[in-house]
Amino acid sequence: MDFISPEGLRLDGRRPLELRQLQAEIGVVEKADGSATFEMGNTKVIAVVYGPREVQSRSQQQHDQALVRCEYSMASFSTGDRRRRGKGDRRATELSLVIRQTMEAAILTNLLPRSQIDIFVQVLQADGGTRACCINAATLALADAGIPMRDIVASCAAGYLNSTPILDLNYLEDSGGGPDLTVALFPKLDKVSLLQMDSKIPLDVFEKVMNLASEGAKAVAQFIREKLMENTKQLVLAKGR
Amino acid sequence: MNQEITRGWLGRQVARRFKARKRSKPIVILIQEVYLRDDIPCGSSLCRSCVQESPPLPADASHYLILDANTLIQFMEIWELPQITGVIYLSSVIKEVLNRMNQHYYRKLRSLFTDRRRQSTFFDDEHFIYTWSLNSDQTANATQSGKRVEAVAGWFYEHLGGSTQIVALQSLDGSDENLVKNQLSRLSISDECRALQVLTVDEYIKEYWHHDTSVSDLFSSLMQSRAESLEARKLRKEAGQADISVRRGGKGAYLYKEHLSVNSIDAEVADGLLRVGVFHVDKHEPLEGFIYPSNKGEASMLAIFVPGRLLQNRALPGDLVAVRMLESKLWQAPKKASQRGRKADSKTITEQELKLPYLIDEEDGPSHMADKNGKLIDDVQDTVLVEEAVPTGVVVGILQRFQRDYVACLAQEDEDSLTQSLSSRRENFLCVPMDRRIPMVRLNTRFAERLVGQRFVIRIDGWDQDSRVPNGHFVRLLGPLGDLNTETTALMVENGISDSPFSTASQQELPEDTSQNPWTVPEEEMSYRRDLRYTHRTCSIDPPGSKDVDDALSVRRLPNGLLEIGVHIADVSYFVRQDSLLDLEARAKGNTVYMVGKTLHMLPSILSENLCSLKGGVDRLAVSVVWTVDPETDFEILDVWFGRTIVHSRHQLFYAQAQAIVDGQNLPPGWEITGGREELAGLESDLLILASFSQIRRDMRKANGAVELISSELRFETAANKEPVGVETKQELPMNWIVAELMILANSCVGTKIYRSFPSAALLRRHAPPRLDSFSLLLECCAARGFTLDTSSNKALADSLDRMRDSSDPVVENAFRALVTRAMSEAEYCIAGEQSDPSGVYHYGLALEFYTHFTSPIRRYADILVHRMLLAACQESSEPLKNNEKATPSAILNLVLPSQELHEVVEHLNERHRSSKRAQKECDELYLLMFLQKHAKAENAVVIKILPKGMNVFVPKYDLRVPVYLQDKKGSVILPAEGDSDSETGEVLDQANVHVIVKQHGSMKINLSRSGETLCEYKLMDSIWVQLRADGSRAHAPKLRVRLLSPAHPAAKASVVESAGKVHRGFVSLVYRLPRQIIPGKRKPGREDKKQISQDKKKSLQDIVKEFAVEQSRLSEAREHEGSDALKRKAAASVYEVTEDFKRRKVASVYLDMECVCSSGQQQEDAVVGTDSVAAKIGSRFQVQRYS
């Protein structure tokens, strides 16, 4: 199976360095403090943030910083076959931890001591790159909730198939057997918050793929910034004057 | 990294597709994104608007062709013909084809548009915004897909502005006149202007290919077979509908079980109920098949046995099949002991096939080997034991048929009926393929009279359930049966070797070399290549009459007493550029094939015999390996240099001539060399140095465990009509070994160099250690004679063989060595980083860490690749780099081949190597048997195995392993022939049953039945005499017949006398020692030299030159005091001036004034020798420009 046609086009018609269509919406769940949906191609994720609020179990309270909790789940209708996933699912636990750590590094937790910030992320439609999409959605939701952050966290995934680095894999390409590298970074500070890969590749290939994923994350950051600006302008208009 | 993330796509759609999947979920809905764009190039050289690099579609084509899915599948063979060029393959069509067939089909399709010689392109119409349409499902019917193809054709027509004809093909069923008219009217093209045509295949072939008979013939034959199978299916349907009971028996009975569909197979494989693997069949037991199932590319240890036509269920050798295992009580035992417990390695199949001569048919031996049921008895044991049963399975489906051309001829009975009753209008005939593994094939043709007595090529179409044989169609005629030419061509077709001439397009890439415009070394080559024309005495040594000289050798004496030994290889990579048409054609061929009387060259003769070949007396471009060695310390290699050079070979010698020179003999007339006696003496000393050097390297390898193997090559003398009238084994001289050793060393050094530079991508050649069970026969023989054969390592094996040499008959020892050679596994090309085998890239037979093929680029494609890699490693690539890319070795290597392709090319080269080896061997055997048909020969043979009713013997002269029977089917003993030529053909049977054979462990005796007295006894490893002759066979090649001769037979006696005169030299153990006075001007302190060489590299330019000056003056003084030397040379040089603009311009000018005093008249050479040694010393670090 040729993942890249002899002409350089991928299975869905993109070139190796092109991102999928990005769409985002902020403020979808009115009850929550902050919420957002983020779509990368067919992958759709909704993130909802509650906080900062009172810590629910006194024992976990931290006197000098906020407590960040994160819960990741996949809707049972998100993949092709309807499958019920329990919360104790290993993958869900791992991803929850990963997202929590990533966002915690971005939030200025010492400004909100003795409080709790809950991030809930749910995948509505999975078509490759769910990890990256979750982080992006969480960023928007946190921004919507007004929680102070060092910088936005933008994330993107990249891989290597047919001897070419490819950006933003979809499900078919993901199952193609090549490496899958996800990177989350702070674009303005140019620091990496998350780097995760699950295969074995030689070092020079790794360098190429990582650089590509970083560039992709920067492009996503640009989009997130635009979305936030738009949202802010709308809010300003709604307030009048 | 400055990669730009652009957004080149213009729009996005979400497509819903339906796919039939596992049996539990018949239909699965797939949601996929489709990104639409407008930057897809059209691929045509005529286009002026698209931005594209080297568009494949030619500018001068008469038309461009667009196919739809049906025509692509049905007439695939036509589109695979090399004449069909300028085809546009649409992605929607390809997708439809893959859904109809299966995913494995993709590889075949891919080669149609990626091979540049086909000048066809892949156009992604599904993602092109102008040709995309909403309903692009696969389940679209014919009209829908037809409309799509026409829409794309219309777009192409508009895009190219009508500058070339566009033809879109439609399938036969569903072509609608109105559709065509609508399309044309929509594009407002009148009917007269026919630049856009929508045709059926029939019309297309008639209009555009009526002049080319191969195309039109193939088309009609395909049409016929299609029509026939359609009719048969219709009849079957009618019969089936009419009477269901017909299915159970009678004519319409289904002999075989239905195959499962590909989807259900995939489902069951996923569940673990079925195994998938390639179906293999042994040539000697065509009814016994084996499958080695592979799990995700790794060969497993399991071998599934599939015997008999019923269980095989219409699988043919090479097909990818799915097998269901049977319960253990239904397991069966194979007849051949060697098939049991074999390691699952698909390569071993071809090994076995290579080594066992395909013409010895043990089945066709005296049929006493069969019991009353007609089943063949195993020659190893008399009863089939239950414990020997192996896992057995049944084929339930075929995933992919193996498609290739088969050579066949009409079955005898059909031919007879044809010749007898010419009026019969039969259209179905049975033909017998030459390959014994394939069953008979039913051919449907109207021109059967043309096929009588001929060999022809067929292709198999399919095998219906209710038919006992598969059906196929005729492709082309080869020639009359039994004619040597035809048989040779048949062998070539069977092994996939094409003898089509080089295409005109690739010939245009060749440089010109005519008498008006001779080819000379271009100026820019002289600027960067090291010029060895005048400083080195280069000679080449090859078999007599060879025109393609790959390699040349040279020896140069340095003033400091060291030697420079050089191996120069023809620089083919300069003429054959990466991805040029010549390159692609050579890659497809893989290597030059040498068959008796016919040579199929990999490169056109202007290159292979002229411009690349290092002929004597002309300047040629080369890639050289130059070693600096110290003759004092056993030729220790101090330094090695690789690079591009210009050489001038002075003497083009052949082996016997070189041997005579090095032995110091007087040369017979016609063997003299140019240059007179001085030159001869110089050449003799050069050859002696080479001989000693190579001897030392050989001893080093032997100490590391190199195994000396022998390969017997046959040479045939042919008469005017190409028939063989004589056969001889090739005699090897010590000179052969000397040259071979130098080539091995060059290969090894190059292998090491490219491995160090590209540890993950170097193309090397490995030789795995032999499998232990291949030695079982030999171990038995050894035990019988009291030898021990230690097979634990290559060194142990070599030592065991050496011990044997000293204590036995040379014939037996030779035979033994030949058998050990047969037991070896095959060497193969591999990529350094991808070796998962524990033995890695080690070469067992040569005992070398790294080995590759470097020294014969004219006749092997792998060598051309290694040349490119070597030059990349030395950073001397001739291909232009992309802008801003650093010239690192890896960047240059990426130009050589991207890693994905390298893997495929290596597999392809291995397969080509095996096929050509097989073809060469089969051709040799064919000629041998043709020869034996006319002249029976008595030869020496060695008993290697005792069978129940005879023995297996090995004939070393022809490298044959044949059975000799001592008992015929009635049980009477066959006596060894003592008589004369009257009873040549008949066997001497003991009718009166006076004799009886007694088989004991390790020996076979013929005793008198009454008295028990032993007449003759045959033990393992005995040397005996047999008579070989051949009988013709119609459908297959001639069959060998072997007869035992008693020592009293006159033929045996004559042969003994003959061979007593020849010294049987299986290998060489001569030692060459170098006489002292060969090397002139040797300085007393030898150790200092070495230190200097190593420290040289750290010194600056000025120091080097100063040193040289000091040295030279010292030398000249020393010589004045010394006595006379053998060659009396005196050279003095003084350094005149050294200007060092080095730091500014990186150039230093060294002016040397050479004062030569020579007594032998070689002035110029000495002057050059002096400058050269300076240049050599400097050249290792700096660039040298020479001014005379």
Chai-1 contact restraints between the chains, C-beta under 6 A:
chainA,res_idxA,chainB,res_idxB,connection_type,confidence,min_distance_angstrom,max_distance_angstrom,comment,restraint_id
A,P6,B,T114,contact,1.0,0.0,6.0,A-B,restraint_1
A,P6,B,F122,contact,1.0,0.0,6.0,A-B,restraint_2
A,L9,B,D124,contact,1.0,0.0,6.0,A-B,restraint_3
A,D12,B,E33,contact,1.0,0.0,6.0,A-B,restraint_4
A,D12,B,Y35,contact,1.0,0.0,6.0,A-B,restraint_5
A,G13,B,V34,contact,1.0,0.0,6.0,A-B,restraint_6
A,G13,B,Y35,contact,1.0,0.0,6.0,A-B,restraint_7
A,G13,B,H127,contact,1.0,0.0,6.0,A-B,restraint_8
A,R14,B,Y35,contact,1.0,0.0,6.0,A-B,restraint_9
A,R15,B,G8,contact,1.0,0.0,6.0,A-B,restraint_10
A,L17,B,I5,contact,1.0,0.0,6.0,A-B,restraint_11
A,E18,B,G8,contact,1.0,0.0,6.0,A-B,restraint_12
A,Q21,B,R12,contact,1.0,0.0,6.0,A-B,restraint_13
A,G41,B,E33,contact,1.0,0.0,6.0,A-B,restraint_14
A,N42,B,E33,contact,1.0,0.0,6.0,A-B,restraint_15
A,S163,B,P898,contact,1.0,0.0,6.0,A-B,restraint_16
A,S163,B,S899,contact,1.0,0.0,6.0,A-B,restraint_17
A,S163,B,Q900,contact,1.0,0.0,6.0,A-B,restraint_18
A,N211,B,M1,contact,1.0,0.0,6.0,A-B,restraint_19
A,E215,B,Q3,contact,1.0,0.0,6.0,A-B,restraint_20
A,E215,B,I5,contact,1.0,0.0,6.0,A-B,restraint_21
A,G216,B,I5,contact,1.0,0.0,6.0,A-B,restraint_22
A,A219,B,I5,contact,1.0,0.0,6.0,A-B,restraint_23
